Amino acid sequence: MKNVSNLRAEVETWEKIKQQVHDLTDLAALDDESLRADLEAEIGKLESDLEKRSFSAMLSGPFDHDDAILAIHAGAGGTDSQDWAEMLQRMYLRWIEKSGFTAEILDFTPGEEAGIKSVTIAVGGQYAFGYLRSEKGVHRLVRLSPFDAAHRRHTSFALVEILPQVTMDEADIEINAGDIKMDVFRSSGAGGQNVQKNATAVRLTHIPTGIVVTCQNERSQTQNREFAMRILRARLVELKHAEREEERAVLRGEYTKAEWGSQIRSYVLHPYQMVKDHRTDFQVGNTQSVLDGELDAFMEDYLKSGESK
């Protein structure tokens, strides 16, 4: 039913565009100068819609149409990296809002002095994973540290994970109940009325792989376990996919191990302003707009470059 719904929406969109083209052609045939301004505005809007649809057509991966799970982890660098992880969280939440997607924070670990150690966000909306998969990897920040008394330049790192939210029938994996260890604990809160008095947070450990997943968003232990299982399933699917890609790369003779330092994008705030994607060499000078969620240009360039294949 989900596939039928997605396909119906796709067909209806193209039928609507087709009708708009016919309507605009009929109006243009009237050769009425008073309609020129309205026609130009409508044509511009139609061209923008077509460009967006053309971009969506490149999202043809097995999970591109699915919702996504976005996880951000602070790297080495102490408070600076934890602050950088929080900056990335703000950047992605703004992009999600601008793109018309929904966001729900499933798990959150605050930093010791500032920022965050990690955050896991469920992103809902058609093609959410397709758009976001270009963001997977290490992101590097270069700036004058606000946490350094001497105000020296620091380099900070954060890891961004993008996973598809797959359903049981979509995931080509089996999870045996005996392979999962579940621990419950009290959710961390801001204090006062927000402190959890009952153990509702859930930690799942997948014994065969050692993958650990936590979820402490919902007030119900059952809801937290369902969310945690969803994240665990996504991580297992990603692990299986990564193993297949690794095997293919080895057979092609071009496999290189992914190291922490191999960042995909650099955000430089000092001594100059620049955001550069190292996979495609695409770059912009307006760093603030990027940190405010203007990411579409990077995502589109990544897909068009063929790096995503």
Backbone torsions as a table, in degrees:
resi	resn	phi	psi	omega
1	MET	NA	-35.6	177.6
2	LYS	-64.3	-43.3	178.9
3	ASN	-63.7	-41.5	178.8
4	VAL	-61.8	-44.1	179.6
5	SER	-61.7	-44.2	179.5
6	ASN	-63.4	-43.1	-179.5
7	LEU	-67.3	-39.1	178.8
8	ARG	-62.2	-43.6	179.2
9	ALA	-63.3	-37.7	179.3
10	GLU	-65.0	-46.9	-179.7
11	VAL	-63.7	-43.5	-179.1
12	GLU	-62.4	-36.2	178.7
13	THR	-63.6	-46.2	-179.5
14	TRP	-69.0	-34.7	176.4
15	GLU	-64.7	-38.0	178.0
16	LYS	-65.2	-43.0	178.3
17	ILE	-63.4	-41.8	178.7
18	LYS	-59.5	-43.5	179.5
19	GLN	-65.8	-38.6	178.1
20	GLN	-62.2	-40.8	178.6
21	VAL	-61.9	-44.6	178.8
22	HIS	-62.1	-43.6	-179.0
23	ASP	-63.9	-44.0	-179.7
24	LEU	-67.2	-35.6	178.0
25	THR	-64.7	-41.6	178.8
26	ASP	-64.6	-41.0	179.6
27	LEU	-67.2	-40.4	179.4
28	ALA	-64.4	-32.7	-179.4
29	ALA	-67.2	-19.7	178.5
30	LEU	-70.6	-20.6	178.2
31	ASP	54.5	43.6	-179.8
32	ASP	-99.6	113.8	-175.7
33	GLU	-61.1	-28.5	-178.9
34	SER	-69.6	-16.7	179.9
35	LEU	-92.9	-5.5	-172.5
36	ARG	-57.8	-48.0	-177.3
37	ALA	-61.1	-44.7	179.0
38	ASP	-65.4	-39.6	179.3
39	LEU	-63.4	-44.4	-179.8
40	GLU	-62.9	-39.2	178.5
41	ALA	-65.2	-44.0	-179.8
42	GLU	-66.8	-38.1	178.8
43	ILE	-66.2	-40.5	177.9
44	GLY	-61.8	-41.1	177.9
45	LYS	-65.9	-40.3	179.1
46	LEU	-64.6	-41.5	178.3
47	GLU	-62.2	-39.5	178.3
48	SER	-64.3	-42.2	178.1
49	ASP	-63.3	-41.3	-179.9
50	LEU	-65.5	-38.4	178.9
51	GLU	-64.0	-40.4	178.6
52	LYS	-65.8	-41.3	179.3
53	ARG	-66.9	-36.7	177.8
54	SER	-63.3	-38.9	177.7
55	PHE	-64.8	-43.0	179.1
56	SER	-62.7	-30.7	180.0
57	ALA	-64.5	-22.5	177.7
58	MET	-78.2	-12.7	-179.5
59	LEU	-88.2	78.3	-173.8
60	SER	-117.3	15.7	178.7
61	GLY	-70.3	167.4	-175.7
62	PRO	-62.0	-26.9	-178.7
63	PHE	-120.7	9.3	-174.7
64	ASP	-59.0	-30.5	-177.0
65	HIS	-81.8	-6.5	-173.2
66	ASP	-83.5	166.6	168.2
67	ASP	-66.3	168.4	-176.4
68	ALA	-130.7	159.9	171.1
69	ILE	-116.9	121.4	-178.8
70	LEU	-108.6	122.5	178.8
71	ALA	-124.4	135.1	179.5
72	ILE	-122.5	130.7	-179.2
73	HIS	-127.0	127.8	176.6
74	ALA	-67.9	140.7	179.7
75	GLY	-97.9	-162.4	178.2
76	ALA	-64.9	144.7	-179.2
77	GLY	132.9	3.0	174.7
78	GLY	62.0	-134.1	-174.6
79	THR	-61.3	-37.6	-179.9
80	ASP	-60.2	-44.2	-179.3
81	SER	-69.7	-35.1	178.0
82	GLN	-68.1	-36.7	175.3
83	ASP	-67.0	-38.8	178.1
84	TRP	-63.9	-39.6	177.6
85	ALA	-62.0	-39.1	178.1
86	GLU	-69.0	-35.3	175.9
87	MET	-62.8	-40.2	177.4
88	LEU	-66.1	-39.6	177.0
89	GLN	-58.6	-46.9	178.6
90	ARG	-60.8	-43.0	-179.2
91	MET	-60.0	-47.2	-178.0
92	TYR	-71.5	-36.7	177.5
93	LEU	-63.3	-36.9	177.6
94	ARG	-68.5	-40.7	177.7
95	TRP	-63.5	-42.4	179.3
96	ILE	-58.9	-45.2	-179.8
97	GLU	-64.5	-44.8	-179.0
98	LYS	-65.0	-30.3	-176.7
99	SER	-85.9	-3.8	179.4
100	GLY	80.9	14.3	176.7
101	PHE	-88.8	172.3	176.4
102	THR	-111.4	151.7	180.0
103	ALA	-132.4	137.6	176.8
104	GLU	-139.3	120.5	-179.5
105	ILE	-78.0	119.0	-177.3
106	LEU	-93.9	-33.8	-177.7
107	ASP	-149.7	142.8	-173.4
108	PHE	-150.0	127.7	175.9
109	THR	-124.0	110.5	-177.3
110	PRO	-70.3	157.3	176.7
111	GLY	-74.9	167.4	-176.9
112	GLU	-73.6	-40.6	180.0
113	GLU	-112.7	-39.8	-179.3
114	ALA	-157.9	166.0	176.1
115	GLY	71.3	-156.0	-178.6
116	ILE	-136.4	150.5	173.8
117	LYS	-84.0	-39.7	178.2
118	SER	-162.9	157.3	175.9
119	VAL	-150.6	142.9	176.8
120	THR	-122.8	125.5	-174.3
121	ILE	-124.7	130.8	172.7
122	ALA	-88.3	123.0	-178.8
123	VAL	-109.2	119.9	-177.3
124	GLY	-108.3	141.1	178.3
125	GLY	143.8	150.5	-179.0
126	GLN	-63.6	130.7	-179.7
127	TYR	72.0	16.9	179.9
128	ALA	-59.2	-45.5	179.7
129	PHE	-68.6	-38.8	180.0
130	GLY	-58.9	-42.4	178.2
131	TYR	-70.1	-46.1	-170.4
132	LEU	-78.3	-18.0	-174.5
133	ARG	-64.1	-17.5	176.7
134	SER	-71.1	-13.0	-175.1
135	GLU	-92.8	-4.1	-176.7
136	LYS	-68.2	126.1	177.0
137	GLY	141.5	-169.2	-178.8
138	VAL	-91.1	130.8	178.5
139	HIS	-111.7	132.0	-175.1
140	ARG	-112.8	137.1	177.6
141	LEU	-118.9	131.4	175.3
142	VAL	-120.1	120.8	-177.6
143	ARG	-161.1	170.7	171.0
144	LEU	-78.6	120.5	-172.7
145	SER	-70.5	126.8	175.1
146	PRO	-77.2	-6.1	-179.0
147	PHE	-104.4	2.2	178.8
148	ASP	-103.0	122.5	-178.0
149	ALA	-60.5	-30.8	179.0
150	ALA	-86.0	-2.5	178.1
151	HIS	56.3	43.7	179.3
152	ARG	-83.8	165.4	179.9
153	ARG	-78.1	134.1	179.8
154	HIS	-126.8	152.3	173.6
155	THR	-114.5	126.1	-177.8
156	SER	-120.9	152.1	-179.3
157	PHE	-128.3	147.9	172.9
158	ALA	-145.7	143.8	-179.6
159	LEU	-101.2	130.0	177.2
160	VAL	-109.8	125.1	175.9
161	GLU	-108.9	136.7	175.8
162	ILE	-125.2	120.7	-178.4
163	LEU	-125.7	146.5	176.0
164	PRO	-80.3	141.0	173.3
165	GLN	-85.2	93.5	-175.6
166	VAL	-96.7	146.2	176.2
167	THR	-85.8	170.2	-177.6
168	MET	-58.5	-40.1	-176.8
169	ASP	-77.5	-20.8	178.4
170	GLU	-82.5	-31.1	-175.8
171	ALA	-78.2	122.3	-179.6
172	ASP	-86.7	53.1	-178.2
173	ILE	-144.7	160.3	175.3
174	GLU	-121.1	133.4	177.5
175	ILE	-116.3	111.3	179.4
176	ASN	-82.6	136.5	-179.0
177	ALA	-58.0	-34.1	-179.2
178	GLY	-70.3	-14.2	-179.4
179	ASP	-89.3	-1.7	-174.8
180	ILE	-113.8	129.4	173.5
181	LYS	-106.4	126.9	-178.4
182	MET	-114.0	128.8	173.8
183	ASP	-118.2	144.5	176.7
184	VAL	-118.6	146.9	-179.8
185	PHE	-154.3	171.7	-179.6
186	ARG	-78.2	135.5	178.3
187	SER	-67.7	141.6	175.9
188	SER	-78.2	134.7	-177.5
189	GLY	-131.1	-176.9	-178.0
190	ALA	-85.0	-2.6	-179.4
191	GLY	103.0	173.8	178.3
192	GLY	64.5	-130.8	-177.1
193	GLN	-71.6	-16.1	-177.1
194	ASN	-82.7	-10.8	-178.4
195	VAL	-70.2	131.2	179.3
196	GLN	-77.9	126.4	177.8
197	LYS	-89.7	-18.7	179.5
198	ASN	-113.1	156.1	179.5
199	ALA	-80.9	93.3	-178.2
200	THR	-109.1	-21.2	179.5
201	ALA	-71.9	148.3	-174.3
202	VAL	-126.1	137.2	173.0
203	ARG	-122.7	120.3	178.3
204	LEU	-107.9	134.1	175.8
205	THR	-118.6	120.7	176.5
206	HIS	-87.8	103.8	-170.4
207	ILE	-58.2	-45.3	-177.8
208	PRO	-61.2	-35.2	-176.6
209	THR	-105.3	-16.9	-177.8
210	GLY	80.1	6.9	179.6
211	ILE	-69.5	131.1	179.3
212	VAL	-117.4	131.4	-179.4
213	VAL	-129.1	134.5	175.6
214	THR	-123.3	150.8	176.2
215	CYS	-147.9	125.4	-177.6
216	GLN	-138.3	30.8	-176.5
217	ASN	-84.4	-51.4	-173.9
218	GLU	-79.3	154.7	179.3
219	ARG	-76.9	-19.2	-179.3
220	SER	-94.0	134.3	176.6
221	GLN	-62.9	-36.6	179.5
222	THR	-63.3	-43.6	178.7
223	GLN	-64.5	-40.9	178.6
224	ASN	-63.1	-38.5	179.6
225	ARG	-66.8	-38.8	178.4
226	GLU	-63.4	-43.8	178.1
227	PHE	-64.4	-41.8	179.9
228	ALA	-63.1	-40.1	177.2
229	MET	-64.0	-37.6	178.4
230	ARG	-63.2	-42.5	179.3
231	ILE	-68.5	-41.4	179.1
232	LEU	-60.9	-44.4	178.5
233	ARG	-59.9	-42.0	179.4
234	ALA	-63.8	-41.2	179.6
235	ARG	-66.3	-37.3	178.9
236	LEU	-68.8	-38.3	176.0
237	VAL	-63.1	-43.4	179.0
238	GLU	-63.6	-40.5	178.9
239	LEU	-62.5	-44.1	179.2
240	LYS	-64.4	-42.1	178.7
241	HIS	-63.5	-42.1	-179.6
242	ALA	-64.0	-38.9	178.8
243	GLU	-64.3	-39.8	178.1
244	ARG	-64.6	-44.6	-179.9
245	GLU	-63.8	-37.5	179.5
246	GLU	-64.7	-42.6	178.3
247	GLU	-62.3	-43.9	179.2
248	ARG	-63.0	-41.6	-178.4
249	ALA	-65.3	-39.6	178.2
250	VAL	-63.6	-42.0	179.2
251	LEU	-64.3	-33.9	179.3
252	ARG	-81.2	-9.2	179.3
253	GLY	76.2	24.5	-177.1
254	GLU	-129.5	22.8	-178.1
255	TYR	-78.6	129.4	172.0
256	THR	-129.2	136.3	-177.5
257	LYS	-68.3	136.4	178.9
258	ALA	-76.6	115.0	-179.8
259	GLU	-103.0	157.3	-178.1
260	TRP	-59.3	-38.2	-175.3
261	GLY	-76.2	-8.2	-177.2
262	SER	-82.7	75.8	-176.1
263	GLN	-69.6	149.1	178.4
264	ILE	-91.5	-24.3	-175.8
265	ARG	-150.3	143.0	177.4
266	SER	-118.5	136.8	177.8
267	TYR	-116.2	105.7	-176.3
268	VAL	-104.8	119.4	178.3
269	LEU	-106.3	-13.4	177.9
270	HIS	-156.6	136.6	10.3
271	PRO	-86.6	-0.6	176.9
272	TYR	-139.5	173.3	-177.3
273	GLN	-107.8	120.6	179.9
274	MET	-167.2	141.7	169.2
275	VAL	-121.3	123.1	-175.8
276	LYS	-129.9	132.1	174.2
277	ASP	-91.0	119.1	-174.5
278	HIS	-77.1	-12.1	179.2
279	ARG	-83.0	-34.0	-175.1
280	THR	-116.3	-10.2	-175.2
281	ASP	67.5	11.8	176.3
282	PHE	-73.9	135.7	-178.5
283	GLN	-147.6	155.0	176.2
284	VAL	-135.6	155.1	-178.4
285	GLY	-95.0	-16.3	-178.5
286	ASN	-89.6	87.1	-176.3
287	THR	-67.7	-33.4	-176.8
288	GLN	-65.2	-39.2	179.7
289	SER	-64.0	-38.2	177.9
290	VAL	-65.2	-45.6	179.6
291	LEU	-68.2	-15.4	175.1
292	ASP	-91.7	7.1	173.3
293	GLY	104.4	8.6	178.1
294	GLU	-84.0	84.8	-173.5
295	LEU	-113.5	-8.2	-173.7
296	ASP	-56.9	-39.6	-178.1
297	ALA	-62.1	-39.3	178.4
298	PHE	-67.9	-42.3	-179.3
299	MET	-64.9	-44.5	-179.3
300	GLU	-65.3	-43.0	-179.3
301	ASP	-64.4	-36.1	178.6
302	TYR	-63.9	-45.9	-179.9
303	LEU	-67.1	-42.8	-178.2
304	LYS	-68.2	-28.3	-177.2
305	SER	-73.1	-17.9	-178.7
306	GLY	86.8	1.9	179.1
307	GLU	-64.1	-25.8	-174.8
308	SER	-78.4	-9.7	-176.9
309	LYS	-83.0	NA	NA
